[in-house]
Amino acid sequence: MTSFFETTVGLPYGWAWTVATLVGILVIALPLMLAVAMIIYVDRKVWAAMALRRGPNVVGPLGLLQSFADGLKVFLQETIVPSSANRGLFLLAPIITFTVALIVWAVIPFDVGVVVADINVGLLYILAASSLGVYGVIISGWASNSKYPFYSALRAAAQMVSYEVAIGFVLISVVLWAGSFNLTTIVLEQRAHIFGFINGFGFNPLLFPMAVVFLISSLAETARAPFDLTEAESELVAGYQTEYSSMAFALFWLGEYANVILMCALNALLFWGGWLPPLEIGFLYWVPGIIWFLGKTFFFFFVFSWVKATVPRYRYDQLMRLGWKIFLPLSLTFVFLISGWLMFQRVGVPA
């Protein structure tokens, strides 16, 4: 794209690179915001179907414009800042949450070469950037100057940190097998991974348990049911977002769903072949890779909605025990097993 603006449009290289980068960001950010709006609609429709209800069906055909009507409503509302709140930090918190949710998408490849920044440490960048989201949560709870949002912020921070540990070991397993932190390389390493014609690390007996741990940890990391303890208890009202209204609340909402879609995309990229078809069969490659990627991402989002509609909520002690006493030892054990197996394959059996 840089060469297009440099040769065709006639811009100097520096300006061509800047314009091409901005165009690439907009090409991903704008559809992502549209996807967030529509995915909220899909979420509500799935819950409604599983509860034998209709869900949104009034605003627009089949209720498709409901999310946009909700967005217009919060946009026109007044932003109320509590008199005793720290105004600067109170307004900064949702901006941090929303911004962090967007910047991670810079390294997500939708197909070979279809990525804003195809950096060698893409997976490390995702882990580092997504970890910053906890600051928005803590700042919002503290700046509200209310004890219930503060309780919720502490719960959310402890929950996010706890499950990031297990996610870190899962990512180590994937990196060991793929031999790279680059997401494009990780996807390409999954091609013909099993029996020479099945694409995906998830079909590997050593990596399948890690795929399950990552999926469940994704639910906990994004505070989705059954791990939505940040706003579950009656004394927490709406969690760390209790004192927020108007667009400040909407930024939290958009950031949360952008993170949910991100985790669904990572499940598809790390374990289930990303833009690759399930089987290494020629005619399956006639379908564009981005279609396979979006289809897998949507499937995992359906799983997220399915779990929310059907699985009862955990108690907080159960949530923490699952993270520290089950997922952490399990993921650490599989790091040893996977690294041992890879060393065994490299060295071979002595004669």
Backbone hydrogen bonds, N-H to C=O, Kabsch-Sander energy under -0.5 kcal/mol:
donor,donor_aa,acceptor,acceptor_aa,energy
5,F,1,M,-1.9
6,E,2,T,-1.7
7,T,3,S,-3.0
8,T,3,S,-0.5
8,T,4,F,-1.8
9,V,4,F,-1.3
11,L,5,F,-2.3
16,A,12,P,-3.0
17,W,13,Y,-2.7
18,T,14,G,-2.0
19,V,15,W,-2.9
20,A,16,A,-2.5
21,T,17,W,-2.2
22,L,18,T,-2.3
23,V,19,V,-2.6
24,G,20,A,-2.4
25,I,21,T,-2.4
26,L,22,L,-2.4
27,V,23,V,-2.6
28,I,24,G,-1.2
29,A,25,I,-3.4
30,L,26,L,-2.0
32,L,28,I,-1.7
33,M,29,A,-2.2
34,L,30,L,-2.0
35,A,31,P,-2.8
36,V,32,L,-2.4
37,A,33,M,-1.9
38,M,34,L,-2.3
39,I,35,A,-2.6
40,I,36,V,-1.7
41,Y,37,A,-1.2
42,V,38,M,-2.4
43,D,39,I,-2.7
44,R,40,I,-2.2
45,K,41,Y,-2.1
46,V,42,V,-2.6
47,W,43,D,-2.3
48,A,44,R,-2.2
49,A,45,K,-2.5
50,M,46,V,-2.1
51,A,47,W,-1.2
52,L,49,A,-1.1
53,R,48,A,-3.8
60,G,58,V,-0.8
63,G,60,G,-2.0
64,L,61,P,-1.9
65,L,59,V,-1.7
66,Q,63,G,-1.8
69,A,65,L,-2.1
70,D,66,Q,-2.4
71,G,67,S,-2.3
72,L,68,F,-2.4
73,K,69,A,-2.1
74,V,70,D,-2.2
75,F,71,G,-1.9
76,L,72,L,-1.7
77,Q,73,K,-0.7
80,I,78,E,-0.8
81,V,79,T,-0.5
85,A,82,P,-1.5
86,N,143,A,-1.8
87,R,85,A,-1.1
90,F,86,N,-2.9
91,L,87,R,-2.0
92,L,88,G,-1.5
93,A,89,L,-2.1
95,I,91,L,-0.7
96,I,92,L,-2.3
97,T,93,A,-2.2
98,F,94,P,-2.5
99,T,95,I,-2.7
100,V,96,I,-2.7
101,A,97,T,-1.7
102,L,98,F,-1.2
103,I,99,T,-2.6
104,V,100,V,-1.1
105,W,102,L,-1.3
106,A,103,I,-1.4
107,V,104,V,-1.4
108,I,105,W,-1.1
110,F,114,V,-2.6
114,V,111,D,-1.3
115,V,113,G,-1.5
117,A,106,A,-2.4
119,I,117,A,-1.7
122,G,119,I,-1.1
123,L,181,F,-2.3
125,Y,121,V,-2.5
126,I,122,G,-2.1
127,L,123,L,-2.1
128,A,124,L,-2.3
129,A,125,Y,-3.1
130,S,126,I,-2.6
131,S,127,L,-1.1
132,L,128,A,-0.6
132,L,129,A,-1.1
133,G,130,S,-1.3
134,V,131,S,-1.2
135,Y,132,L,-1.7
136,G,132,L,-0.7
137,V,133,G,-1.3
138,I,134,V,-2.5
139,I,135,Y,-2.8
140,S,136,G,-1.9
141,G,137,V,-2.0
142,W,138,I,-2.5
143,A,139,I,-3.1
144,S,140,S,-1.1
145,N,142,W,-1.3
146,S,141,G,-0.6
150,F,146,S,-1.7
151,Y,147,K,-2.5
152,S,148,Y,-2.2
153,A,149,P,-2.5
154,L,150,F,-2.2
155,R,151,Y,-2.2
156,A,152,S,-3.0
157,A,153,A,-2.6
158,A,154,L,-2.4
159,Q,155,R,-2.5
160,M,156,A,-2.8
161,V,157,A,-2.5
162,S,158,A,-2.2
163,Y,159,Q,-2.0
164,E,160,M,-1.6
165,V,161,V,-1.1
166,A,162,S,-0.9
167,I,163,Y,-2.2
168,G,164,E,-2.3
169,F,165,V,-1.6
170,V,166,A,-2.0
171,L,167,I,-2.6
172,I,168,G,-1.8
173,S,169,F,-1.8
174,V,170,V,-1.8
175,V,171,L,-2.7
176,L,172,I,-2.6
177,W,173,S,-1.8
178,A,174,V,-2.8
179,G,175,V,-2.9
180,S,175,V,-0.6
181,F,120,N,-0.5
186,I,182,N,-2.2
187,V,183,L,-2.1
188,L,184,T,-2.4
189,E,185,T,-2.1
190,Q,186,I,-0.5
190,Q,187,V,-1.4
191,R,188,L,-1.2
193,H,190,Q,-1.4
193,H,198,I,-0.9
194,I,198,I,-2.2
195,F,193,H,-0.5
197,F,194,I,-1.8
198,I,194,I,-2.0
199,N,197,F,-0.5
199,N,278,P,-2.5
200,G,190,Q,-1.9
202,G,271,F,-3.8
203,F,200,G,-0.9
204,N,201,F,-2.1
207,L,204,N,-0.8
208,F,204,N,-2.4
211,A,207,L,-1.9
212,V,208,F,-2.0
213,V,209,P,-2.4
214,F,210,M,-2.5
215,L,211,A,-2.1
216,I,212,V,-2.4
217,S,213,V,-2.7
218,S,214,F,-1.9
219,L,215,L,-1.4
220,A,216,I,-1.8
221,E,217,S,-3.0
222,T,218,S,-1.7
223,A,220,A,-1.2
224,R,219,L,-2.8
227,F,224,R,-2.8
229,L,227,F,-1.3
231,E,228,D,-1.2
232,A,229,L,-0.6
233,E,229,L,-0.6
236,L,233,E,-1.4
237,V,233,E,-0.5
237,V,234,S,-0.8
238,A,236,L,-1.6
239,G,236,L,-2.0
241,Q,238,A,-1.1
242,T,239,G,-1.9
244,Y,241,Q,-1.9
248,A,245,S,-1.0
249,F,245,S,-1.2
250,A,246,S,-1.8
251,L,247,M,-2.4
252,F,248,A,-1.3
253,W,249,F,-2.2
254,L,250,A,-3.1
255,G,251,L,-2.6
256,E,252,F,-2.4
257,Y,253,W,-2.0
258,A,254,L,-2.4
259,N,255,G,-2.0
260,V,256,E,-1.8
261,I,257,Y,-2.5
262,L,258,A,-2.0
263,M,259,N,-2.4
264,C,260,V,-2.1
265,A,261,I,-2.5
266,L,262,L,-2.5
267,N,263,M,-2.2
268,A,264,C,-1.8
269,L,265,A,-2.5
270,L,266,L,-2.9
271,F,267,N,-1.4
272,W,267,N,-0.8
272,W,268,A,-0.8
274,G,268,A,-2.9
276,L,273,G,-3.0
280,E,197,F,-3.3
281,I,279,L,-2.1
284,L,281,I,-1.2
285,Y,281,I,-0.6
285,Y,282,G,-1.6
286,W,283,F,-1.4
287,V,284,L,-1.0
291,I,288,P,-1.1
292,W,288,P,-1.3
293,F,289,G,-2.4
294,L,290,I,-2.6
295,G,291,I,-2.4
296,K,292,W,-2.3
297,T,293,F,-2.4
298,F,294,L,-2.6
299,F,295,G,-2.1
300,F,296,K,-2.1
301,F,297,T,-1.9
302,F,298,F,-2.3
303,V,299,F,-1.9
304,F,300,F,-2.2
305,S,301,F,-2.4
306,W,302,F,-2.8
307,V,303,V,-2.7
308,K,304,F,-2.1
309,A,305,S,-2.0
310,T,306,W,-1.0
310,T,307,V,-0.6
311,V,307,V,-2.7
314,Y,226,P,-2.3
319,L,315,R,-2.2
320,M,316,Y,-2.2
321,R,317,D,-2.1
322,L,318,Q,-2.3
323,G,319,L,-1.7
324,W,320,M,-2.6
325,K,321,R,-2.3
326,I,321,R,-0.7
326,I,322,L,-0.7
327,F,322,L,-2.9
328,L,323,G,-1.3
330,L,326,I,-2.2
331,S,327,F,-2.9
332,L,328,L,-2.2
333,T,329,P,-2.4
334,F,330,L,-2.1
335,V,331,S,-1.6
336,F,332,L,-1.7
337,L,333,T,-2.3
338,I,334,F,-2.9
339,S,335,V,-2.4
340,G,336,F,-2.5
341,W,337,L,-2.5
342,L,338,I,-2.4
343,M,339,S,-2.1
344,F,340,G,-2.3
345,Q,341,W,-2.3
346,R,342,L,-1.9
347,V,343,M,-2.9
348,G,344,F,-2.7
